[in-house]
């Protein structure tokens, strides 16, 4: 949430006079009062409509409603900073409020300086929490070695793209990419070199799947998976060819490989126009089977297979310079 301009504050207060006094004080402190609510429903509607930076929430609302329960409802699915206002300073009230993880707690009466500090602390804490949540989300969905998205992120992206391509009636392709004889590479050069090799391969593949909407992740070990929306097998074959060539251009020596003197990859592809009962898992499974075909034919090449199980005639060995 942006904080450009005066901070927007929503007052949720049972007493009209107290609310008016609070609004006047906030204005003198440089804040913008974006609304005043007295009931839980009004408060929820105002939060959605006004998107305040801070909600000043009285513990006791109109008609005997509970401000703490209201705050809990506001926080469901929203990143909202809430500062409780209360004339009750007993331990039970405080304990209930803390269950909602408030950003502040002011006991009436309070001074203007205390109010300003509470609001600024709430805004700062909310911003830090939001940044921490974004950082955690990135860590949770990123492979630490290659910095590519991981399978957790894939599940999210694939679901979205699958639904979109099904709705639009267009094809989506999956490319499963595997480093040829990677165990032999590790045995020959050591695991640190193997890690560096995977980083180099990831960079090469990423440069070959660079259209907006293309998605590349580390599938696991020495395998990578590319999802290419609005792409049929013919177009995917050109992408696979670029992948094969890009990895070869890295000229990573691999004296332990029976396939070539340099490091190579194999690619398995599958494409389908999403439709029930076909699912995204079927697409990936077919791409994985195509990868097996490419390996069986000698590696360092691409193979494609239809989702109905029929092999696409021929395969695609790399072009030689």
C-alpha positions in Angstrom: 0.0 0.0 0.0 1.4 3.4 -1.0 2.0 6.0 1.7 2.4 8.9 -0.7 0.7 12.0 0.7 -0.9 12.2 4.2 -1.5 8.9 5.9 -5.1 7.8 5.6 -6.7 7.0 8.9 -10.0 5.3 9.4 -11.7 5.9 12.8 -14.0 3.2 14.2 -15.5 4.7 17.3 -18.7 4.3 19.2 -19.1 7.8 20.5 -19.7 10.5 17.9 -18.2 13.3 20.1 -15.1 11.2 20.7 -14.8 10.5 17.0 -15.1 14.2 16.1 -12.5 15.1 18.7 -10.2 12.4 17.4 -10.7 13.5 13.8 -9.8 17.1 14.7 -6.7 16.0 16.5 -5.6 13.8 13.6 -6.0 16.7 11.2 -3.8 18.9 13.3 -1.2 16.2 13.3 -1.2 16.1 9.5 -3.2 12.9 8.9 -6.2 12.5 6.5 -9.3 11.0 8.2 -10.8 9.0 5.3 -13.8 7.9 7.2 -15.6 7.3 10.5 -17.5 4.1 11.3 -19.5 3.0 14.4 -20.5 -0.5 13.6 -18.6 -3.6 12.4 -20.3 -3.7 9.0 -19.6 0.0 8.4 -16.0 -0.5 9.4 -15.5 -3.5 7.0 -17.1 -1.6 4.2 -14.9 1.5 4.8 -11.7 -0.5 4.9 -12.5 -2.0 1.5 -13.6 1.3 0.1 -11.0 3.7 1.5 -7.9 1.4 1.9 -6.6 3.2 5.0 -3.0 3.0 6.1 -4.2 2.7 9.7 -7.5 1.8 11.4 -8.1 3.3 14.9 -10.4 0.7 16.4 -12.4 1.3 19.6 -12.7 -2.0 21.5 -16.4 -1.2 22.2 -18.6 -0.4 19.2 -22.2 0.6 18.7 -25.0 -1.8 19.8 -22.6 -3.6 22.0 -20.5 -4.9 19.1 -16.9 -6.0 19.8 -14.1 -4.0 18.2 -11.6 -6.9 18.7 -13.8 -9.3 16.7 -14.3 -6.6 14.1 -10.5 -6.2 13.8 -10.1 -9.9 13.4 -12.6 -9.9 10.5 -10.8 -6.9 8.9 -7.4 -8.7 9.1 -8.7 -11.8 7.3 -7.2 -11.7 3.8 -6.0 -8.1 4.3 -2.7 -6.5 5.3 -4.2 -3.7 7.5 -2.5 -1.9 10.4 -4.9 -1.7 13.4 -4.4 0.4 16.5 -6.8 -0.4 19.3 -8.4 2.4 21.4 -9.9 1.5 24.7 -10.9 2.8 28.1 -10.4 -0.8 29.5 -6.9 -1.6 30.5 -7.6 -4.9 32.1 -5.4 -7.9 31.3 -8.3 -9.9 29.7 -9.0 -7.1 27.2 -5.3 -6.8 26.4 -4.9 -10.5 26.0 -7.8 -10.7 23.5 -6.5 -7.8 21.5 -3.0 -9.3 21.3 -4.6 -12.4 19.7 -5.3 -10.2 16.7 -1.7 -9.1 16.5 -2.5 -5.4 16.6 0.0 -2.7 15.6 -0.7 -0.6 18.6 -2.8 -0.3 21.8 -3.8 3.1 23.3 -5.6 3.5 26.6 -8.0 6.5 26.8 -7.4 9.2 27.5 -4.2 9.7 25.5 -2.2 12.7 24.3 -1.6 13.8 20.8 2.0 12.8 20.9 1.1 9.2 22.0 -1.4 9.0 19.1 1.2 10.2 16.5 3.8 7.7 17.8 1.3 4.8 17.7 0.3 5.6 14.1 3.8 6.0 12.9 4.9 2.8 14.6 1.9 0.9 13.1 2.7 2.2 9.6 6.4 1.3 9.9 5.6 -2.2 11.4 3.1 -2.8 8.7 5.6 -1.9 5.9 8.2 -4.2 7.5 5.8 -7.0 7.8 4.7 -6.7 4.2 8.3 -6.6 3.0 9.2 -9.6 5.1 6.2 -11.5 3.7 7.3 -10.7 0.2 10.8 -11.8 0.9 9.6 -15.0 2.5 7.3 -15.7 -0.5 10.3 -15.2 -2.8 12.5 -17.5 -0.8 9.8 -20.1 -0.6 9.2 -20.1 -4.4 12.8 -19.7 -5.6 15.5 -22.4 -6.1 18.5 -21.2 -4.1 21.1 -22.5 -6.5 19.9 -21.3 -9.9 17.6 -18.5 -8.7 14.9 -20.0 -11.0 11.4 -20.5 -9.6 10.8 -23.9 -8.0 8.0 -26.4 -8.2 5.9 -24.6 -5.7 5.8 -21.5 -7.9 5.2 -23.8 -10.9 2.0 -25.0 -9.4 0.7 -21.5 -9.1 1.8 -20.4 -12.6 0.7 -23.6 -14.4 -2.8 -23.4 -12.9 -3.3 -19.9 -14.1 -1.9 -20.5 -17.6 -3.8 -23.8 -18.0 -7.1 -22.1 -17.2 -6.3 -19.1 -19.5 -5.3 -21.3 -22.4 -8.4 -23.5 -21.9 -10.6 -20.4 -21.9 -9.0 -19.0 -25.0 -8.9 -22.4 -26.8 -5.1 -22.2 -27.5 -2.3 -24.6 -27.0 0.2 -24.8 -24.2 3.5 -26.6 -24.3 5.7 -28.2 -21.6 9.4 -28.8 -22.2 11.2 -31.1 -19.8 15.0 -30.5 -20.1 17.6 -32.8 -18.6 21.4 -32.5 -18.4 22.9 -35.5 -20.1 25.1 -37.8 -17.9 25.1 -35.3 -15.1 26.1 -37.9 -12.5 29.2 -38.6 -14.6 29.9 -34.8 -14.6 29.8 -34.7 -10.8 31.9 -37.8 -10.6 34.5 -36.3 -13.0 34.6 -32.7 -11.9 33.2 -32.7 -8.3 29.9 -31.4 -6.9 31.0 -27.7 -6.7 31.7 -27.8 -10.5 28.4 -29.6 -10.9 26.5 -26.8 -9.1 28.3 -24.2 -11.4 27.3 -26.3 -14.4 23.6 -26.2 -13.4 23.7 -22.5 -13.0 25.3 -22.1 -16.5 22.7 -24.4 -18.0 19.9 -22.5 -16.2 21.2 -19.3 -17.7 21.4 -20.8 -21.2 17.8 -22.2 -21.1 16.5 -18.9 -19.6 17.9 -17.0 -22.6 16.1 -19.4 -25.0 12.6 -19.1 -23.3 12.5 -15.3 -23.2 9.0 -14.5 -24.5 6.6 -12.7 -22.1 4.6 -15.4 -20.4 7.2 -18.2 -20.9 8.0 -19.8 -17.5 11.1 -21.7 -16.6 11.6 -23.5 -13.3 14.0 -26.0 -11.8 12.1 -29.3 -11.7 14.6 -31.0 -9.5 18.2 -32.3 -9.6 19.5 -31.7 -13.1 16.0 -31.3 -14.7 14.3 -28.1 -15.7 10.7 -27.5 -16.9 9.6 -24.8 -19.3 5.9 -23.9 -19.7 5.2 -22.1 -23.0 1.6 -20.7 -23.2 0.0 -20.1 -26.6 2.6 -22.4 -28.2 2.0 -25.5 -30.4 4.5 -28.3 -31.0 5.8 -26.6 -34.2 6.7 -23.4 -32.3 8.0 -25.4 -29.3 10.3 -27.3 -31.6 12.1 -24.1 -32.4 12.4 -23.2 -28.7 13.8 -26.7 -28.0 16.3 -26.2 -30.8 17.4 -22.9 -29.3 17.8 -24.6 -25.9 20.0 -27.4 -27.3 22.2 -24.9 -29.2 22.5 -22.5 -26.2 23.7 -25.2 -23.9 26.2 -26.4 -26.5 27.5 -22.8 -27.0 28.6 -22.8 -23.4 31.3 -25.3 -24.4 31.4 -26.9 -20.9 33.8 -29.8 -21.2 32.4 -33.2 -20.2 35.0 -35.8 -20.7 32.9 -38.3 -18.7 30.0 -38.2 -21.3 29.6 -41.0 -23.8 27.4 -38.6 -25.9 29.9 -35.7 -26.6 33.0 -34.1 -25.4 31.0 -31.1 -24.2 28.0 -30.9 -21.9 24.6 -31.4 -23.7 21.0 -31.6 -22.7 18.0 -33.6 -23.8 14.5 -32.2 -24.3 11.1 -33.8 -24.1 8.1 -31.8 -25.2 4.3 -32.1 -25.2 1.5 -29.7 -26.3 -2.2 -29.7 -25.9 -5.2 -27.3 -26.0 -6.4 -27.7 -22.4 -9.8 -29.4 -22.1 -11.5 -31.5 -19.5 -10.7 -34.3 -18.7 -7.1 -33.6 -19.7 -5.1 -31.9 -16.8 -1.9 -30.1 -16.4 -0.4 -33.2 -14.8 -1.0 -35.1 -18.0 0.9 -32.5 -19.9 3.9 -32.7 -17.7 3.8 -36.5 -17.6 3.7 -36.6 -21.4 6.7 -34.2 -21.7 8.6 -36.4 -19.2 7.9 -39.5 -21.4 9.0 -37.5 -24.5 12.3 -36.8 -22.6 12.7 -40.6 -22.1 12.3 -41.0 -25.9 15.0 -38.4 -26.6 17.4 -40.2 -24.2 16.6 -43.5 -25.8 17.4 -42.1 -29.2 20.9 -41.1 -28.1 20.4 -37.8 -26.0 21.5 -34.3 -27.1 18.2 -34.0 -29.0 14.5 -33.2 -28.6 11.5 -35.4 -28.9 7.8 -34.7 -28.8 4.8 -36.8 -28.1 1.0 -36.2 -28.3 -1.1 -36.5 -25.2 -3.0 -39.3 -26.8 0.2 -41.4 -26.5 1.2 -41.4 -30.2 4.8 -40.5 -30.9 5.4 -37.5 -33.1 7.4 -38.8 -36.1 11.1 -38.3 -36.0 13.1 -36.3 -33.5 15.2 -33.2 -33.5 19.0 -33.7 -33.1 20.9 -30.4 -32.7 22.1 -28.5 -35.7 25.8 -28.6 -36.3 27.7 -25.4 -37.1 
